[in-house]
Amino acid sequence: MSALERELDVTSLERAAAAIADAERVDCYACGATSTFIANDLQARLFRMGLTATSYADAYLQLVAAATIGAGDAVVAISFVGRMPTLLEPVGIARSRGAKILAITRKDTPLAQLADIVLPVDVPADATMPVGTDAYITQMMMIEIVTIMIGRLRGPACVKRLEGIHKMLQAKDSDSDATS
């Protein structure tokens, strides 16, 4: 069994999927190259599934978004480091406005302490980079698992929507792969 499998908390994953699936609006906040890439990927997945989702990497736009969010909405904050003040501030504002806060971060970070639901990314430190390959892969696995769970919660209409998008893109030939 891998370290990731030992760390997975199925209850937290289920709670995260339900919170996102039920949200009127989902904001994805991140800072840093890796976290921003993952937040953008999550936003694209949620949008394709029919959810109102936006990704913000800019600190000021995160503040504006947090000031306009409310109860019934969710924020997914992504940061392996989990202690960047420019990320913690909008997350705190969103929390004070009643949004459900989900964090993809290490368990013992200030970001985790602000969250209602934590999807932990507790991997060994990388000797050469602040956010190493293990952290990146674990964060990607978290959003992969959660989006599959959201799709199951949203049911056949979600599957039909995704199939329609896939067919449209294949018809354009620009996103087609003869082997798939």
Backbone as ProteinMPNN parsed JSONL, in Angstrom:
{"seq_chain_A": "MSALERELDVTSLERAAAAIADAERVDCYACGATSTFIANDLQARLFRMGLTATSYADAYLQLVAAATIGAGDAVVAISFVGRMPTLLEPVGIARSRGAKILAITRKDTPLAQLADIVLPVDVPADATMPVGTDAYITQMMMIEIVTIMIGRLRGPACVKRLEGIHKMLQAKDSDSDATS", "coords_chain_A": {"N_chain_A": [[0.849, -1.177, 0.0], [0.572, 2.207, -0.866], [1.955, 5.346, 0.365], [0.18, 7.421, -0.175], [-2.275, 6.045, -0.419], [-2.574, 5.208, 2.23], [-2.938, 7.654, 3.444], [-5.303, 8.661, 2.389], [-8.454, 9.907, 3.113], [-11.455, 8.783, 3.062], [-13.925, 9.722, 3.937], [-13.505, 12.514, 4.119], [-12.984, 13.056, 1.423], [-15.494, 12.376, 0.32], [-17.108, 14.285, 1.608], [-15.97, 16.617, 0.578], [-16.525, 16.332, -2.18], [-19.344, 16.376, -2.116], [-19.803, 18.95, -1.044], [-18.787, 20.578, -3.083], [-20.326, 19.737, -5.294], [-22.846, 20.556, -4.474], [-22.637, 23.282, -4.305], [-23.469, 26.651, -5.156], [-21.695, 28.285, -6.409], [-18.295, 27.883, -7.211], [-15.157, 28.735, -6.213], [-11.774, 28.603, -7.089], [-8.788, 28.934, -5.522], [-5.353, 29.805, -5.641], [-1.791, 30.049, -5.218], [1.395, 30.368, -6.639], [3.225, 28.395, -9.022], [2.722, 25.553, -9.42], [0.417, 25.022, -7.825], [-1.369, 26.829, -8.983], [-1.628, 25.805, -11.581], [-2.948, 23.413, -10.951], [-5.295, 24.377, -9.753], [-6.442, 25.68, -11.953], [-6.885, 23.47, -13.6], [-8.747, 22.038, -12.047], [-10.88, 23.894, -12.045], [-11.549, 23.884, -14.786], [-12.43, 21.254, -15.08], [-14.692, 21.23, -13.374], [-16.297, 23.181, -14.572], [-16.821, 21.955, -17.057], [-18.453, 19.981, -16.102], [-20.744, 21.286, -15.576], [-20.878, 23.019, -13.452], [-20.777, 26.208, -11.82], [-17.857, 27.672, -11.873], [-14.745, 29.208, -11.075], [-11.33, 30.086, -11.465], [-8.782, 31.593, -9.595], [-5.686, 33.146, -9.528], [-4.47, 35.503, -9.08], [-3.741, 37.701, -6.456], [-5.25, 39.999, -5.751], [-7.615, 39.686, -7.227], [-8.527, 37.373, -5.989], [-9.159, 38.429, -3.472], [-11.278, 40.169, -4.191], [-13.083, 38.292, -5.221], [-13.521, 36.765, -2.907], [-14.807, 38.657, -1.339], [-17.255, 38.734, -2.519], [-18.444, 36.32, -2.294], [-20.565, 33.809, -0.748], [-22.702, 32.172, 1.702], [-23.598, 28.906, 0.778], [-21.869, 28.754, -1.26], [-18.605, 27.611, -2.37], [-15.106, 27.442, -1.643], [-12.155, 26.296, -3.011], [-9.066, 25.959, -1.906], [-5.764, 25.789, -2.883], [-2.64, 24.777, -1.979], [0.468, 23.59, -1.434], [2.439, 24.45, 0.356], [0.903, 26.044, 2.116], [0.879, 28.344, 3.749], [0.968, 30.916, 2.766], [0.527, 34.325, 3.033], [-0.9, 35.882, 1.155], [-2.725, 34.107, 0.149], [-4.021, 33.088, 2.377], [-5.431, 35.279, 3.397], [-7.673, 35.941, 1.531], [-9.004, 33.484, 1.769], [-9.707, 33.471, 4.466], [-11.482, 35.652, 4.464], [-13.508, 34.68, 2.745], [-14.379, 32.541, 4.279], [-15.423, 33.938, 6.487], [-17.629, 35.005, 5.308], [-19.316, 32.926, 5.03], [-18.843, 30.889, 3.183], [-18.127, 27.512, 2.229], [-15.087, 26.061, 3.012], [-12.558, 24.386, 1.396], [-9.508, 22.723, 1.505], [-6.582, 21.855, -0.193], [-3.843, 20.751, 0.918], [-1.029, 20.501, 3.202], [-1.552, 18.809, 6.341], [-0.976, 20.217, 8.776], [-0.925, 23.012, 8.394], [-1.402, 26.626, 8.303], [-3.384, 27.14, 6.38], [-4.829, 24.723, 6.341], [-5.933, 24.873, 8.871], [-7.813, 26.88, 8.537], [-9.706, 25.664, 7.01], [-12.811, 23.94, 6.312], [-12.898, 21.421, 5.327], [-10.248, 19.27, 4.775], [-8.103, 18.072, 2.328], [-5.57, 16.157, 2.547], [-2.111, 16.668, 1.725], [0.332, 15.279, 2.445], [3.41, 14.659, 1.987], [6.787, 13.475, 1.576], [9.386, 15.95, 1.892], [10.825, 17.624, -0.913], [14.102, 17.508, -2.082], [15.124, 19.365, -3.833], [13.263, 21.285, -4.686], [10.634, 23.573, -3.639], [7.993, 22.623, -4.001], [7.651, 19.512, -4.806], [7.711, 16.672, -7.073], [6.248, 14.557, -5.879], [4.379, 15.955, -4.296], [2.97, 17.372, -6.265], [1.853, 15.265, -7.807], [0.24, 14.062, -5.857], [-1.568, 16.138, -5.256], [-2.828, 16.334, -7.756], [-3.995, 13.788, -7.884], [-5.861, 14.042, -5.813], [-7.685, 15.959, -6.882], [-8.532, 14.52, -9.067], [-9.822, 12.247, -7.949], [-11.855, 13.53, -6.458], [-13.298, 14.861, -8.508], [-14.298, 12.716, -9.97], [-15.983, 11.62, -8.045], [-17.781, 13.751, -7.777], [-18.944, 13.719, -10.317], [-20.312, 11.295, -10.152], [-22.168, 11.95, -8.162], [-23.619, 13.929, -9.475], [-24.785, 12.543, -11.515], [-26.525, 10.931, -14.345], [-27.096, 13.112, -16.088], [-24.831, 14.665, -15.981], [-22.923, 12.935, -17.067], [-23.951, 12.72, -19.67], [-23.612, 15.377, -20.504], [-20.788, 15.595, -20.481], [-20.152, 13.649, -22.382], [-21.269, 14.86, -24.654], [-19.644, 17.131, -24.918], [-17.209, 15.882, -25.42], [-17.75, 14.577, -27.883], [-18.224, 16.804, -29.526], [-15.689, 18.04, -29.506], [-14.149, 16.004, -30.657], [-15.24, 16.01, -33.204], [-14.231, 18.351, -34.19], [-11.672, 17.698, -34.802], [-9.405, 18.818, -33.746], [-8.974, 18.069, -31.186], [-8.778, 15.404, -31.249], [-7.916, 11.994, -31.087], [-6.898, 9.293, -32.742], [-6.377, 6.894, -31.521], [-7.848, 6.807, -29.206]], "CA_chain_A": [[0.0, 0.0, 0.0], [1.38, 3.42, -0.977], [1.731, 6.363, 1.402], [-1.04, 8.136, -0.534], [-3.423, 5.213, -0.049], [-2.706, 5.251, 3.694], [-3.348, 9.0, 3.839], [-6.627, 9.013, 1.878], [-9.563, 9.907, 4.056], [-12.619, 8.662, 2.187], [-14.985, 10.597, 4.445], [-13.189, 13.89, 3.692], [-13.193, 13.111, -0.026], [-16.939, 12.39, 0.086], [-17.603, 15.593, 2.058], [-15.495, 17.606, -0.395], [-17.302, 16.159, -3.413], [-20.709, 16.844, -1.863], [-19.78, 20.406, -0.883], [-18.595, 21.19, -4.4], [-21.482, 19.41, -6.14], [-24.012, 21.295, -3.991], [-22.362, 24.716, -4.261], [-23.982, 27.508, -6.221], [-20.507, 28.836, -7.068], [-17.048, 27.324, -6.689], [-13.944, 29.487, -6.534], [-10.525, 27.874, -6.874], [-7.726, 29.899, -5.224], [-4.012, 29.228, -5.553], [-0.65, 30.908, -5.518], [2.512, 29.505, -7.014], [3.05, 27.787, -10.342], [2.107, 24.225, -9.369], [-0.943, 25.126, -7.295], [-2.187, 27.536, -9.966], [-1.931, 24.843, -12.629], [-3.929, 22.464, -10.444], [-6.558, 25.108, -9.587], [-7.005, 25.87, -13.297], [-7.367, 22.167, -14.052], [-9.975, 21.758, -11.302], [-11.924, 24.778, -12.55], [-11.974, 23.4, -16.101], [-13.209, 20.024, -14.878], [-15.989, 21.581, -12.779], [-17.05, 23.888, -15.605], [-17.323, 20.958, -18.022], [-19.497, 19.198, -15.441], [-21.931, 22.117, -15.447], [-20.838, 23.839, -12.235], [-20.268, 27.568, -11.948], [-16.541, 27.607, -11.238], [-13.737, 30.142, -11.554], [-10.025, 29.925, -10.846], [-8.09, 32.865, -9.386], [-4.312, 33.086, -9.035], [-4.104, 36.867, -8.714], [-4.098, 37.963, -5.055], [-6.314, 41.002, -5.652], [-8.866, 39.077, -7.703], [-8.978, 36.474, -4.926], [-9.816, 39.266, -2.459], [-12.561, 40.61, -4.742], [-13.955, 37.116, -5.27], [-13.883, 36.414, -1.529], [-15.736, 39.668, -0.849], [-18.555, 38.565, -3.176], [-18.905, 34.943, -2.113], [-21.441, 33.706, 0.404], [-23.196, 30.86, 2.117], [-24.057, 28.167, -0.388], [-20.753, 28.714, -2.19], [-17.438, 26.89, -1.864], [-13.775, 27.833, -2.092], [-11.132, 25.259, -2.949], [-7.766, 26.624, -1.826], [-4.74, 24.791, -3.175], [-1.287, 25.225, -1.671], [1.255, 22.608, -0.697], [3.088, 25.162, 1.454], [-0.202, 26.281, 3.028], [1.08, 29.438, 4.699], [1.174, 32.166, 2.042], [-0.445, 35.329, 3.495], [-1.764, 36.341, 0.063], [-3.776, 33.105, -0.032], [-4.755, 32.951, 3.637], [-6.35, 36.406, 3.59], [-8.973, 35.755, 0.874], [-9.676, 32.311, 2.325], [-10.33, 33.926, 5.718], [-12.639, 36.494, 4.122], [-14.555, 33.796, 2.229], [-14.905, 31.795, 5.438], [-16.246, 34.851, 7.298], [-18.859, 35.274, 4.554], [-20.149, 31.733, 5.068], [-18.515, 29.889, 2.166], [-17.49, 26.272, 2.667], [-13.678, 26.128, 2.635], [-11.868, 23.115, 1.191], [-8.08, 22.981, 1.288], [-5.687, 20.788, -0.629], [-2.612, 21.23, 1.534], [-0.562, 19.635, 4.286], [-2.479, 18.816, 7.479], [-0.648, 21.114, 9.874], [-0.629, 24.349, 7.897], [-2.441, 27.621, 8.583], [-4.493, 26.955, 5.438], [-5.627, 23.599, 6.84], [-6.668, 25.335, 10.06], [-8.937, 27.702, 8.081], [-10.603, 24.869, 6.166], [-13.856, 23.056, 6.835], [-12.531, 20.088, 4.847], [-8.862, 19.228, 4.298], [-7.644, 16.924, 1.556], [-4.154, 16.314, 2.908], [-1.024, 16.398, 0.799], [1.475, 15.106, 3.331], [4.409, 13.855, 1.294], [8.136, 13.886, 1.971], [9.923, 17.157, 1.266], [11.694, 17.436, -2.065], [15.428, 18.068, -1.789], [15.545, 20.381, -4.806], [12.231, 22.274, -4.99], [9.642, 23.718, -2.573], [6.872, 21.732, -4.302], [8.238, 18.473, -5.639], [6.88, 15.802, -7.886], [5.298, 13.824, -5.027], [3.299, 16.871, -3.923], [2.191, 17.636, -7.48], [1.072, 14.068, -8.151], [-0.777, 13.875, -4.817], [-2.607, 17.146, -5.479], [-3.588, 15.932, -8.949], [-4.823, 12.633, -7.509], [-6.987, 14.535, -5.01], [-8.738, 16.528, -7.727], [-9.064, 13.433, -9.913], [-10.766, 11.471, -7.149], [-13.012, 14.369, -6.123], [-14.143, 15.118, -9.677], [-15.032, 11.476, -10.267], [-17.07, 11.53, -7.059], [-18.771, 14.769, -8.135], [-19.662, 13.194, -11.478], [-21.259, 10.273, -9.676], [-23.239, 12.647, -7.449], [-24.427, 14.703, -10.426], [-25.556, 11.54, -12.218], [-26.561, 10.744, -15.799], [-27.074, 14.379, -16.827], [-23.425, 15.067, -16.046], [-22.277, 12.045, -18.043], [-24.429, 13.124, -20.99], [-22.955, 16.649, -20.817], [-19.385, 15.317, -20.782], [-20.128, 12.946, -23.67], [-21.544, 15.849, -25.691], [-18.431, 17.938, -25.088], [-16.209, 15.019, -26.042], [-18.123, 14.393, -29.291], [-18.023, 18.072, -30.224], [-14.255, 18.237, -29.687], [-13.679, 15.025, -31.644], [-15.711, 16.436, -34.522], [-13.374, 19.452, -34.619], [-10.393, 17.09, -35.143], [-8.269, 19.437, -33.062], [-8.774, 17.406, -29.907], [-9.077, 14.011, -31.538], [-6.81, 11.055, -31.105], [-7.432, 8.087, -33.373], [-6.191, 5.724, -30.675], [-8.718, 6.796, -28.019]], "C_chain_A": [[0.895, 1.242, 0.0], [1.054, 4.374, 0.166], [0.455, 7.139, 1.104], [-2.268, 7.339, -0.142], [-3.648, 5.213, 1.456], [-3.256, 6.585, 4.168], [-4.773, 9.352, 3.398], [-7.686, 8.859, 2.959], [-10.841, 9.94, 3.216], [-13.746, 9.583, 2.643], [-14.745, 12.04, 4.023], [-13.382, 14.048, 2.193], [-14.684, 13.181, -0.356], [-17.544, 13.734, 0.478], [-17.205, 16.686, 1.068], [-16.319, 17.533, -1.68], [-18.722, 16.684, -3.236], [-20.762, 18.362, -1.74], [-19.641, 21.107, -2.227], [-19.823, 20.952, -5.276], [-22.707, 20.231, -5.758], [-23.834, 22.808, -4.042], [-23.006, 25.452, -5.433], [-22.831, 28.045, -7.059], [-19.289, 28.218, -6.403], [-15.898, 28.196, -7.166], [-12.743, 28.625, -6.195], [-9.423, 28.905, -6.7], [-6.402, 29.159, -5.131], [-2.983, 30.331, -5.687], [0.547, 29.981, -5.725], [2.181, 28.745, -8.286], [2.306, 26.455, -10.288], [0.66, 24.306, -8.912], [-1.87, 25.823, -8.28], [-2.571, 26.608, -11.115], [-3.043, 23.892, -12.175], [-5.287, 23.139, -10.248], [-7.228, 25.332, -10.943], [-7.573, 24.563, -13.849], [-8.682, 21.814, -13.352], [-11.125, 22.614, -11.834], [-12.449, 24.28, -13.899], [-12.823, 22.136, -15.975], [-14.608, 20.345, -14.363], [-16.884, 22.286, -13.794], [-17.639, 22.91, -16.615], [-18.448, 20.123, -17.42], [-20.76, 20.016, -15.183], [-21.984, 22.959, -14.187], [-20.326, 25.238, -12.562], [-18.974, 27.626, -11.162], [-15.579, 28.582, -11.911], [-12.452, 29.885, -10.8], [-9.338, 31.285, -10.771], [-6.692, 32.602, -8.849], [-3.844, 34.455, -8.57], [-4.625, 37.191, -7.313], [-5.24, 38.962, -4.931], [-7.64, 40.461, -6.16], [-9.403, 38.077, -6.687], [-9.695, 37.26, -3.841], [-11.192, 39.734, -2.934], [-13.548, 39.447, -4.772], [-14.429, 36.745, -3.866], [-14.905, 37.394, -0.961], [-17.132, 39.514, -1.437], [-19.133, 37.172, -3.014], [-19.809, 34.88, -0.885], [-21.782, 32.288, 0.775], [-23.799, 30.177, 0.898], [-22.982, 28.046, -1.453], [-19.597, 27.943, -1.554], [-16.156, 27.491, -2.442], [-12.874, 26.616, -1.934], [-9.795, 25.988, -3.009], [-6.678, 25.563, -1.951], [-3.366, 25.395, -2.915], [-0.579, 24.144, -0.879], [1.885, 23.261, 0.529], [2.063, 25.529, 2.521], [-0.034, 27.416, 4.016], [1.33, 30.782, 4.034], [0.107, 33.182, 2.465], [-1.394, 35.796, 2.403], [-2.864, 35.34, -0.269], [-4.637, 33.007, 1.227], [-5.771, 34.076, 3.824], [-7.672, 36.223, 2.847], [-9.725, 34.524, 1.389], [-10.381, 32.688, 3.628], [-11.551, 34.786, 5.468], [-13.794, 35.63, 3.634], [-15.192, 32.998, 3.367], [-15.832, 32.675, 6.271], [-17.567, 35.176, 6.609], [-19.737, 34.034, 4.427], [-19.863, 30.681, 4.02], [-17.896, 28.661, 2.822], [-16.06, 26.3, 2.133], [-13.1, 24.722, 2.564], [-10.414, 23.443, 0.898], [-7.378, 21.715, 0.839], [-4.296, 21.261, -0.22], [-2.127, 20.201, 2.542], [-1.44, 19.842, 5.515], [-2.209, 19.902, 8.511], [-0.296, 22.521, 9.427], [-1.708, 25.337, 8.335], [-3.634, 27.506, 7.634], [-5.402, 25.819, 5.9], [-6.476, 24.023, 8.036], [-7.87, 26.201, 9.686], [-10.03, 26.882, 7.397], [-11.655, 24.114, 6.952], [-13.52, 21.608, 6.484], [-11.102, 20.171, 4.31], [-8.649, 17.928, 3.529], [-6.124, 16.964, 1.664], [-3.181, 15.887, 1.813], [0.242, 16.323, 1.651], [2.435, 14.113, 2.7], [5.787, 14.311, 1.765], [8.584, 15.139, 1.22], [10.82, 16.776, 0.097], [13.015, 18.143, -1.776], [15.796, 19.23, -2.696], [14.535, 21.49, -5.053], [11.255, 22.385, -3.826], [8.438, 22.789, -2.754], [7.395, 20.7, -5.3], [7.212, 17.642, -6.368], [5.85, 15.049, -7.046], [4.113, 14.701, -4.648], [2.382, 17.133, -5.112], [1.285, 16.451, -7.812], [-0.042, 13.849, -7.124], [-1.902, 14.889, -4.975], [-3.463, 16.78, -6.692], [-4.496, 14.741, -8.648], [-6.033, 13.085, -6.706], [-8.074, 15.109, -5.91], [-9.324, 15.486, -8.664], [-10.134, 12.646, -9.158], [-12.03, 12.278, -6.867], [-13.89, 14.603, -7.342], [-14.89, 13.865, -10.122], [-16.216, 11.331, -9.31], [-18.171, 12.55, -7.355], [-19.596, 14.29, -9.327], [-20.688, 12.154, -11.082], [-22.437, 10.926, -8.953], [-24.173, 13.382, -8.406], [-25.183, 13.807, -11.402], [-25.52, 11.579, -13.732], [-26.521, 12.044, -16.601], [-25.637, 14.88, -16.988], [-22.683, 14.225, -17.081], [-22.674, 12.45, -19.457], [-23.76, 14.431, -21.423], [-21.503, 16.408, -21.24], [-19.245, 14.58, -22.118], [-20.351, 13.915, -24.826], [-20.331, 16.725, -25.975], [-17.37, 17.13, -25.82], [-16.5, 14.835, -27.531], [-17.882, 15.659, -30.091], [-16.532, 18.29, -30.494], [-13.673, 17.239, -30.697], [-14.074, 15.448, -33.053], [-14.849, 17.579, -35.076], [-12.006, 18.957, -35.079], [-9.213, 17.687, -34.395], [-7.995, 18.76, -31.726], [-9.043, 15.908, -30.065], [-7.8, 13.197, -31.567], [-7.368, 9.736, -31.62], [-7.292, 6.876, -32.485], [-7.139, 5.692, -29.486], [-10.136, 6.422, -28.356]], "O_chain_A": [[1.856, 1.323, 0.766], [0.033, 4.241, 0.842], [-0.284, 7.484, 2.027], [-3.213, 7.898, 0.414], [-4.792, 5.218, 1.911], [-3.959, 6.648, 5.176], [-5.388, 10.249, 3.974], [-7.791, 7.825, 3.62], [-11.25, 10.993, 2.726], [-14.446, 10.161, 1.812], [-15.681, 12.724, 3.61], [-13.892, 15.074, 1.74], [-15.092, 13.96, -1.217], [-18.396, 14.265, -0.235], [-18.002, 17.571, 0.756], [-16.756, 18.559, -2.202], [-19.244, 17.366, -4.118], [-21.673, 18.994, -2.276], [-20.303, 22.114, -2.479], [-20.304, 21.878, -5.93], [-23.52, 20.568, -6.618], [-24.799, 23.543, -3.838], [-23.074, 24.938, -6.549], [-22.968, 28.239, -8.267], [-19.253, 28.05, -5.184], [-15.691, 28.374, -8.366], [-12.699, 27.993, -5.139], [-9.143, 29.672, -7.621], [-6.329, 28.043, -4.617], [-3.27, 31.41, -6.205], [0.68, 28.95, -5.065], [1.017, 28.483, -8.589], [1.353, 26.254, -11.04], [-0.225, 23.724, -9.54], [-3.037, 25.449, -8.402], [-3.715, 26.623, -11.57], [-3.969, 23.606, -12.935], [-6.321, 22.54, -10.543], [-8.444, 25.19, -11.067], [-8.622, 24.559, -14.492], [-9.622, 21.346, -13.994], [-12.225, 22.107, -12.049], [-13.659, 24.259, -14.124], [-13.816, 21.974, -16.685], [-15.595, 19.798, -14.854], [-18.084, 22.019, -13.866], [-18.808, 23.017, -16.986], [-19.301, 19.615, -18.147], [-21.734, 19.501, -14.634], [-23.018, 23.552, -13.881], [-19.53, 25.415, -13.484], [-18.986, 27.631, -9.931], [-15.59, 28.76, -13.129], [-12.477, 29.509, -9.628], [-9.31, 32.035, -11.747], [-6.526, 31.919, -7.838], [-2.924, 34.558, -7.759], [-5.801, 36.982, -7.017], [-6.116, 38.787, -4.084], [-8.686, 40.751, -5.58], [-10.619, 37.947, -6.539], [-10.728, 36.817, -3.337], [-12.159, 39.7, -2.173], [-14.709, 39.6, -4.394], [-15.606, 36.445, -3.663], [-15.776, 37.0, -0.186], [-18.089, 40.091, -0.922], [-20.204, 36.878, -3.546], [-19.814, 35.804, -0.071], [-21.226, 31.331, 0.237], [-24.446, 30.828, 0.078], [-23.153, 27.325, -2.436], [-19.609, 27.659, -0.357], [-16.131, 27.978, -3.572], [-12.83, 25.988, -0.876], [-9.437, 26.562, -4.037], [-6.671, 24.571, -1.222], [-2.975, 26.384, -3.536], [-0.99, 23.82, 0.235], [1.867, 22.688, 1.618], [2.323, 25.345, 3.71], [-0.734, 27.455, 5.028], [1.851, 31.697, 4.672], [-1.085, 32.936, 2.282], [-2.561, 36.078, 2.676], [-3.847, 35.706, -0.914], [-5.855, 32.859, 1.135], [-6.857, 33.845, 4.356], [-8.725, 36.338, 3.476], [-10.955, 34.529, 1.437], [-11.515, 32.275, 3.867], [-12.55, 34.669, 6.177], [-14.934, 35.82, 4.059], [-16.409, 32.81, 3.398], [-16.892, 32.23, 6.711], [-18.524, 35.582, 7.269], [-20.788, 34.081, 3.787], [-20.565, 29.671, 3.961], [-17.223, 28.765, 3.848], [-15.841, 26.534, 0.944], [-13.143, 23.966, 3.535], [-10.127, 24.353, 0.119], [-7.559, 20.644, 1.418], [-3.66, 22.057, -0.911], [-2.746, 19.151, 2.713], [-2.004, 20.919, 5.709], [-3.156, 20.455, 9.07], [0.562, 23.159, 10.038], [-2.81, 24.928, 8.699], [-4.771, 27.747, 8.039], [-6.625, 25.95, 5.851], [-7.613, 23.574, 8.186], [-8.846, 26.255, 10.434], [-11.153, 27.359, 7.228], [-11.435, 23.703, 8.092], [-13.82, 20.687, 7.245], [-10.787, 21.036, 3.492], [-8.968, 16.839, 4.008], [-5.467, 17.723, 0.95], [-3.39, 14.91, 1.095], [1.106, 17.196, 1.581], [2.297, 12.899, 2.853], [5.931, 15.414, 2.293], [8.21, 15.358, 0.068], [11.486, 15.74, 0.116], [13.02, 19.268, -1.275], [16.691, 20.007, -2.365], [14.902, 22.54, -5.579], [11.055, 21.414, -3.095], [7.924, 22.235, -1.783], [7.556, 20.988, -6.485], [6.008, 17.882, -6.285], [4.698, 14.917, -7.459], [2.969, 14.245, -4.674], [1.159, 17.116, -4.975], [0.092, 16.623, -8.066], [-1.157, 13.484, -7.497], [-3.073, 14.533, -4.842], [-4.687, 16.905, -6.65], [-5.637, 14.696, -9.109], [-7.128, 12.559, -6.901], [-9.251, 14.794, -5.736], [-10.501, 15.566, -9.018], [-11.224, 12.412, -9.68], [-13.142, 11.773, -7.018], [-15.115, 14.549, -7.23], [-16.017, 13.965, -10.607], [-17.316, 10.963, -9.723], [-19.355, 12.25, -7.202], [-20.818, 14.442, -9.338], [-21.8, 12.131, -11.609], [-23.58, 10.497, -9.117], [-25.38, 13.45, -8.172], [-26.125, 14.262, -12.051], [-24.623, 12.168, -14.335], [-25.96, 12.067, -17.697], [-25.283, 15.451, -18.019], [-21.906, 14.753, -17.877], [-21.824, 12.515, -20.345], [-23.383, 14.575, -22.586], [-21.046, 16.956, -22.243], [-18.327, 14.857, -22.891], [-19.695, 13.806, -25.862], [-20.027, 17.025, -27.13], [-16.712, 17.633, -26.731], [-15.589, 14.929, -28.353], [-17.387, 15.596, -31.216], [-16.157, 18.684, -31.599], [-12.806, 17.595, -31.495], [-13.305, 15.256, -33.995], [-14.751, 17.752, -36.291], [-11.252, 19.719, -35.684], [-8.123, 17.114, -34.411], [-6.891, 18.87, -31.193], [-9.479, 15.239, -29.128], [-6.75, 13.659, -32.013], [-8.229, 9.134, -30.978], [-8.022, 5.902, -32.671], [-7.238, 4.667, -28.812], [-10.988, 6.368, -27.469]]}, "name": "protein", "num_of_chains": 1, "seq": "MSALERELDVTSLERAAAAIADAERVDCYACGATSTFIANDLQARLFRMGLTATSYADAYLQLVAAATIGAGDAVVAISFVGRMPTLLEPVGIARSRGAKILAITRKDTPLAQLADIVLPVDVPADATMPVGTDAYITQMMMIEIVTIMIGRLRGPACVKRLEGIHKMLQAKDSDSDATS"}
